[in-house]
Amino acid sequence: MKRLQAMIDDYNEGRMDVDQFFEALVQLMTELDEEEKRHAEESLTEEELAVFDLLTRPPDKLARKDKEQVKSVARDLLRILKEEKLVLDWRKTQQTRAAVKQAIEIEPDTKLPDVYTKELYDQKCGLVYQHIYESYWGRNQSVYTSMSE
């Protein structure tokens, strides 16, 4: 959405003509189609794919078995967060933010493959928490639910 809005702004401000706008729009649609195919190929929802990507990018050398393990972690973590931790206005109190952060740090701890060193694990937990904080603002309220409405 941000890229589309930037394209529209560029067009409206005269930095892009109709042909350039159309080419950029076609390119954006191609990229979106590829991402849709990817989450279908990985057998993950859009939400799960976002967490999976945070846990595996930049591309780490993961064996197929390890990738499946990370997919399971992404699914389980999102399920736990959505069912138990992402309560209404969870970002407003320190206690509920800490509960979310703790779930992100504890849940995948023993379930991720051995290639995740302590430093890498801590980095990935921070990225996942930041994503959750920015994307989920309450029970059943997220950028994913607002996009499907």
Secondary structure in CASP SS format (residue, H / E / C, confidence):
PFRMAT SS
TARGET T0000
AUTHOR 0000-0000-0000
METHOD secondary structure of the structure
MODEL  1
M C 1.00
K H 1.00
R H 1.00
L H 1.00
Q H 1.00
A H 1.00
M H 1.00
I H 1.00
D H 1.00
D H 1.00
Y H 1.00
N H 1.00
E C 1.00
G C 1.00
R C 1.00
M C 1.00
D C 1.00
V H 1.00
D H 1.00
Q H 1.00
F H 1.00
F H 1.00
E H 1.00
A H 1.00
L H 1.00
V H 1.00
Q H 1.00
L H 1.00
M H 1.00
T H 1.00
E H 1.00
L H 1.00
D H 1.00
E H 1.00
E H 1.00
E H 1.00
K H 1.00
R H 1.00
H H 1.00
A H 1.00
E H 1.00
E C 1.00
S C 1.00
L C 1.00
T C 1.00
E H 1.00
E H 1.00
E H 1.00
L H 1.00
A H 1.00
V H 1.00
F H 1.00
D H 1.00
L H 1.00
L H 1.00
T H 1.00
R C 1.00
P C 1.00
P C 1.00
D C 1.00
K C 1.00
L C 1.00
A C 1.00
R H 1.00
K H 1.00
D H 1.00
K H 1.00
E H 1.00
Q H 1.00
V H 1.00
K H 1.00
S H 1.00
V H 1.00
A H 1.00
R H 1.00
D H 1.00
L H 1.00
L H 1.00
R H 1.00
I H 1.00
L H 1.00
K H 1.00
E H 1.00
E H 1.00
K H 1.00
L C 1.00
V C 1.00
L C 1.00
D C 1.00
W H 1.00
R H 1.00
K H 1.00
T C 1.00
Q H 1.00
Q H 1.00
T H 1.00
R H 1.00
A H 1.00
A H 1.00
V H 1.00
K H 1.00
Q H 1.00
A H 1.00
I H 1.00
E H 1.00
I H 1.00
E C 1.00
P C 1.00
D C 1.00
T C 1.00
K C 1.00
L C 1.00
P C 1.00
D C 1.00
V C 1.00
Y C 1.00
T C 1.00
K H 1.00
E H 1.00
L H 1.00
Y H 1.00
D H 1.00
Q H 1.00
K H 1.00
C H 1.00
G H 1.00
L H 1.00
V H 1.00
Y H 1.00
Q H 1.00
H H 1.00
I H 1.00
Y H 1.00
E H 1.00
S H 1.00
Y E 1.00
W E 1.00
G E 1.00
R C 1.00
N C 1.00
Q E 1.00
S E 1.00
V H 1.00
Y H 1.00
T H 1.00
S H 1.00
M H 1.00
S H 1.00
E C 1.00
END
